[in-house]
């Protein structure tokens, strides 16, 4: 097994528990290896740090999977890791739908597994993890005896690892249009073609958080996608709900979800550019009791953070202006490059420019099946805020 040594003045972050080792953090190396191989990592003075998989084509040269020198990385290793992750999810109340594996937070870097009852969706986002895809699928088969496993590796980040984008069945083929249960509601999920793995599980706890503020309210949801917050609002007693999304397909799916739960009369959806609509409706003087903003990530690169901040400020300013005095704004950001403090500061700036005062009702992050590791900042990415707007 090849050995890599950290440079002398670099490595505190890695020693402290972060699994990523960048190319410029490595010094000497010993032994031959192939891309994707498991290698050993040592500090500059020769003390063992961990084992991980290596890829010379990636900026993240090594991703550590264990800190134990005698732990063997084989099929049994992946079975045990997945079993441990499942035991943890069950212990905190996630049994039907959950993010079963959240990459680095479950000591399986670059692996995502979402569980939709008896169906599983896998993403292997780095070469060293992709090599073990068969072992991962086999472990899922042993632990869960699933009805189906699907690969959603149609993501550009794989190209940074020298891998193609692809998707398809890792089990016998099955109908990828499924229905899941969430918070007493049913939703259509398109495993094959939906965003990410088909459903945003990270907001499932936050969707419950709106239950009191939407009762008897007229609700506007911008960036409604397939209508998850909108249908929850109707379920919790909203008088009317209008969802906006630029995608015709998303609007059709949202309409189906509302009808599936008997809220087709309360929830209406429109295929429209939400940015344009918010701007125009502010000028028209429209007002809602509750405004919900759950946009997609505004940037995936550090170079565009300022543009992202400008975008968040703009939509939240408009959202506040569309909210009746005493009403509520529900706003979220899934851009992991925008830390919580920056997001809250942006909301405060928007309130100042909108000449509105805010009262915080709830401040949350992603659902607990997406664990946050304090020594891996990127594991905390979702910001979710409810404020009263006066």
C-alpha positions in Angstrom: 0.0 0.0 0.0 1.4 3.4 -1.0 2.2 5.9 1.7 1.8 9.7 1.6 3.2 12.2 4.0 1.7 15.5 5.0 3.9 18.6 4.7 5.4 19.8 7.9 3.5 23.1 8.3 0.2 21.8 7.0 -2.1 19.2 8.4 -3.8 20.6 11.5 -7.2 20.5 9.7 -6.6 16.9 8.7 -5.2 15.8 12.1 -8.3 17.5 13.6 -10.6 15.2 11.7 -11.3 16.6 8.3 -11.1 13.8 5.7 -10.0 15.9 2.7 -6.3 16.2 1.8 -5.5 18.6 -1.0 -2.6 18.2 -3.4 -0.6 21.1 -1.9 -0.8 19.6 1.6 1.2 16.5 0.6 4.9 16.1 0.6 6.8 12.9 0.0 5.2 9.6 -1.2 6.4 6.0 -1.2 5.2 3.1 -3.3 3.2 2.6 -6.5 -0.6 3.2 -6.7 -3.4 3.4 -9.2 -6.1 6.2 -9.2 -8.8 5.1 -6.8 -6.5 2.9 -4.7 -6.6 2.9 -0.9 -3.4 4.5 0.5 -2.0 5.3 3.9 -1.4 8.8 5.1 1.2 9.9 7.7 2.2 13.1 9.3 5.6 14.6 8.3 7.2 12.9 11.3 5.9 9.5 10.4 2.9 9.1 12.8 -0.2 7.4 11.2 -3.0 9.7 10.2 -5.4 7.5 8.3 -6.3 5.5 5.2 -8.2 6.9 2.2 -8.6 6.7 -1.6 -6.3 8.7 -3.9 -6.9 10.3 -7.2 -4.1 12.3 -8.9 -6.7 13.9 -11.2 -8.6 15.5 -8.4 -7.8 18.7 -6.5 -8.8 16.8 -3.4 -6.0 14.3 -3.7 -6.9 11.9 -0.9 -10.2 11.4 1.0 -9.8 9.6 4.3 -12.2 6.8 5.2 -10.7 5.5 8.4 -8.3 6.6 11.1 -7.5 3.0 12.2 -4.4 1.5 10.7 -5.6 -2.1 11.1 -9.1 -1.5 9.6 -9.4 -3.3 6.3 -11.2 -1.5 3.5 -13.2 -4.3 1.8 -16.8 -5.3 1.2 -17.3 -5.8 4.9 -16.1 -2.3 5.7 -18.9 -0.8 3.5 -21.5 -3.1 5.0 -20.6 -2.1 8.5 -20.5 1.7 7.7 -23.9 1.6 6.1 -25.3 -0.5 8.9 -24.0 1.9 11.5 -25.5 4.8 9.6 -28.9 3.1 9.4 -28.8 2.3 13.2 -28.1 6.0 13.8 -31.0 7.2 11.6 -33.4 4.9 13.3 -32.2 6.0 16.8 -33.2 9.6 16.0 -36.5 8.7 14.4 -35.9 8.4 10.6 -37.2 5.1 9.4 -39.2 5.6 6.2 -37.4 8.3 4.1 -34.0 9.6 5.0 -30.5 10.5 3.8 -29.0 7.2 4.7 -25.4 8.2 3.9 -24.3 11.8 4.0 -20.8 11.5 2.7 -18.1 12.8 5.0 -20.5 13.0 8.0 -20.9 9.2 7.8 -17.1 8.6 7.2 -17.9 7.7 3.5 -16.6 10.7 1.6 -18.3 11.5 -1.7 -21.1 8.9 -1.2 -24.7 9.9 -1.0 -27.5 7.4 -0.4 -31.1 8.5 -0.1 -33.7 6.0 1.2 -37.3 6.4 -0.1 -39.0 3.6 1.8 -38.0 0.5 -0.1 -36.1 2.3 -2.9 -32.6 3.7 -2.8 -30.8 6.3 -4.8 -27.0 6.4 -4.9 -24.4 9.0 -5.9 -20.7 8.1 -6.0 -19.1 11.5 -6.6 -15.4 10.5 -6.5 -13.4 7.8 -8.2 -12.3 6.0 -5.1 -15.9 5.6 -4.0 -17.2 4.8 -7.4 -14.9 1.7 -7.5 -16.8 0.3 -4.5 -20.3 0.9 -6.0 -21.0 -2.8 -6.4 -20.1 -3.5 -2.8 -22.3 -0.6 -1.7 -25.3 -2.0 -3.7 -24.6 -5.4 -2.3 -24.6 -4.1 1.3 -27.9 -2.3 0.7 -29.3 -5.6 -0.6 -28.2 -7.5 2.5 -29.4 -4.9 5.0 -32.7 -3.8 3.5 -33.7 -6.2 0.7 -34.8 -3.2 -1.3 -37.4 -3.1 -4.1 -34.9 -1.1 -6.2 -31.6 0.7 -6.3 -30.9 3.5 -8.8 -27.7 5.4 -9.6 -28.0 9.2 -10.1 -24.5 10.0 -11.1 -25.6 12.6 -13.7 -23.7 15.3 -11.9 -20.9 17.5 -13.3 -18.7 17.2 -10.2 -17.8 13.6 -11.4 -16.0 15.1 -14.3 -13.5 16.8 -11.9 -12.6 13.2 -10.9 -12.2 12.1 -14.5 -15.4 10.2 -14.5 -18.4 10.4 -16.9 -21.9 11.4 -15.9 -24.3 8.5 -15.9 -27.5 7.1 -14.4 -29.3 3.8 -14.4 -30.4 0.8 -12.4 -28.1 -1.0 -9.9 -30.8 -3.6 -9.3 -33.5 -5.2 -11.4 -35.3 -2.4 -13.3 -38.4 -0.9 -11.5 -40.9 2.0 -12.0 -38.9 5.1 -11.0 -42.1 7.1 -10.5 -42.8 6.4 -6.8 -45.0 7.8 -4.1 -43.5 8.6 -0.6 -45.1 9.5 2.7 -43.9 12.6 4.5 -45.5 14.3 7.6 -48.8 12.6 6.9 -48.9 13.6 3.2 -48.1 11.7 0.0 -45.8 13.0 -2.8 -44.8 11.8 -6.2 -41.1 11.4 -6.5 -39.3 11.0 -9.9 -36.2 9.1 -9.0 -34.8 9.0 -12.5 -35.3 12.7 -13.6 -36.1 14.7 -10.5 -33.7 17.3 -9.1 -30.7 15.8 -7.1 -32.0 12.3 -6.1 -35.6 13.1 -6.8 -36.7 14.8 -3.5 -35.3 17.3 -1.1 -35.1 15.3 2.1 -33.1 18.0 3.9 -36.2 20.1 4.3 -38.5 17.5 5.6 -38.3 18.7 9.3 -38.5 22.3 8.2 -41.7 21.7 6.3 -43.4 20.9 9.6 -42.1 24.2 11.1 -44.7 26.2 9.1 -47.7 24.5 10.5 -48.9 27.3 12.9 -48.1 30.3 10.8 -50.0 29.2 7.7 -53.4 28.5 9.4 -56.1 30.6 7.6 -53.4 32.4 5.6 -53.0 33.4 2.0 -49.6 31.9 1.1 -47.2 32.6 -1.7 -44.3 30.2 -2.4 -41.7 31.2 -4.8 -39.4 28.6 -6.3 -42.0 26.0 -5.4 -40.4 23.1 -7.4 -42.8 20.1 -6.9 -44.9 21.9 -4.3 -43.7 20.3 -1.0 -44.0 23.5 1.1 -47.2 24.5 -0.7 -49.0 21.2 0.0 -47.8 21.3 3.6 -49.3 24.8 3.9 -52.6 23.6 2.6 -52.5 20.6 5.0 -51.8 22.9 7.9 -54.9 25.0 7.2 -54.0 27.7 4.6 -56.9 29.4 2.9 -55.1 29.7 -0.4 -51.6 28.8 -1.8 -49.9 30.1 -4.9 -46.7 28.4 -6.0 -44.3 29.8 -8.6 -41.7 27.9 -10.5 -40.0 28.5 -13.9 -40.2 24.8 -14.8 -43.4 23.7 -16.5 -42.6 20.1 -15.5 -42.2 21.1 -11.8 -45.5 22.9 -11.9 -47.2 19.9 -13.4 -45.7 17.7 -10.7 -46.7 20.2 -7.9 -50.3 20.2 -9.2 -50.3 16.4 -9.1 -49.0 16.4 -5.6 -51.7 18.9 -4.5 -54.4 16.7 -6.1 -52.9 13.5 -4.6 -53.6 15.0 -1.2 -57.0 16.5 -1.9 -55.7 20.1 -2.0 -56.2 20.8 -5.7 -58.7 23.6 -4.9 -56.4 25.4 -2.4 -53.1 25.0 -4.2 -52.5 26.7 -7.5 -49.2 26.7 -9.4 -47.9 28.9 -12.1 -44.9 28.4 -14.5 -43.3 31.8 -14.2 -39.9 33.4 -13.5 -40.2 34.0 -9.7 -37.7 36.8 -9.8 -39.8 38.7 -12.3 -43.1 38.0 -10.6 -41.8 39.1 -7.2 -40.6 42.4 -8.7 -43.8 43.1 -10.6 -46.1 42.2 -7.7 -44.3 44.5 -5.3 -45.0 47.3 -7.7 -48.6 46.2 -8.0 -49.0 46.3 -4.2 -49.9 42.7 -3.7 -49.7 41.4 -0.1 -49.7 37.9 1.4 -50.0 36.6 5.0 -47.1 34.2 4.4 -44.3 34.3 1.8 -42.1 31.3 1.4 -38.7 31.5 -0.5 -36.8 28.3 -1.1 -34.6 29.0 -4.1 -32.0 26.7 -5.6 -28.3 27.3 -4.8 -27.3 30.6 -6.3 -23.6 29.6 -6.7 -21.3 26.6 -6.5 -18.1 28.6 -6.8 -16.4 31.1 -4.5 -15.9 33.5 -7.4 -19.7 34.2 -7.5 -20.4 34.5 -3.8 -21.1 38.3 -4.1 -23.6 37.7 -6.9 -25.3 35.0 -4.7 -25.5 37.5 -1.8 -27.0 40.1 -4.0 -29.6 37.5 -5.3 -30.6 36.5 -1.7 -30.9 40.1 -0.6 -33.0 41.0 -3.6 -35.5 38.2 -3.3 -35.8 38.6 0.4 -36.3 42.3 0.1 -39.1 41.7 -2.3 -40.5 38.9 -0.2 -40.7 41.2 2.8 -42.5 43.9 0.8 -45.0 41.3 -0.3 -45.7 40.3 3.3 -48.5 42.0 5.2 -47.5 43.7 8.4 -47.6 41.0 11.1 -47.3 38.3 8.5 -44.5 35.8 8.1 -41.5 35.3 5.8 -40.1 31.8 5.4 -36.7 31.9 3.7 -34.0 29.3 3.0 -30.6 29.0 1.4 -28.9 25.7 0.4 -25.8 27.5 -0.9 -23.0 25.9 1.2 -20.6 28.7 0.3 -22.8 31.2 2.1 -22.3 30.5 5.9 -25.1 31.1 8.4 -23.8 34.4 9.7 -23.6 35.8 6.1 -27.1 34.7 5.3 -28.5 36.3 8.4 -26.6 39.5 7.7 -28.1 39.5 4.2 -31.6 39.1 5.6 -31.0 42.0 8.0 -29.7 44.2 5.1 -32.8 43.4 3.1 -35.1 44.3 6.1 -33.3 47.6 6.5 -33.8 48.5 2.8 -37.4 47.3 2.9 -38.0 49.5 6.0 -39.4 46.5 7.8 -38.6 45.1 11.3 -38.2 41.3 11.8 -39.0 39.1 14.8 -37.3 35.7 14.6 -39.7 32.8 15.0 -37.4 29.8 14.0 -33.8 29.4 12.9 -33.0 25.9 11.7 -30.6 23.9 9.5 -31.1 20.7 7.5 -32.9 17.7 8.8 -31.0 15.6 11.4 -30.5 12.7 8.9 -28.0 15.0 7.3 -25.6 15.1 10.3 -23.4 18.2 11.0 -19.8 17.5 11.9 -18.2 20.5 13.7 -14.8 19.7 12.2 -16.2 19.5 8.7 -17.9 22.9 8.0 -19.3 21.9 4.6 -21.6 19.4 6.4 -23.7 22.4 7.5 -25.1 23.9 4.4 -28.9 24.6 4.7 -30.1 27.7 6.4 -33.8 28.0 7.2 -35.4 31.0 8.8 -38.9 32.1 9.8 -39.5 35.7 10.8 -42.5 37.8 11.5 -42.4 40.9 9.3 -43.6 44.2 10.8 
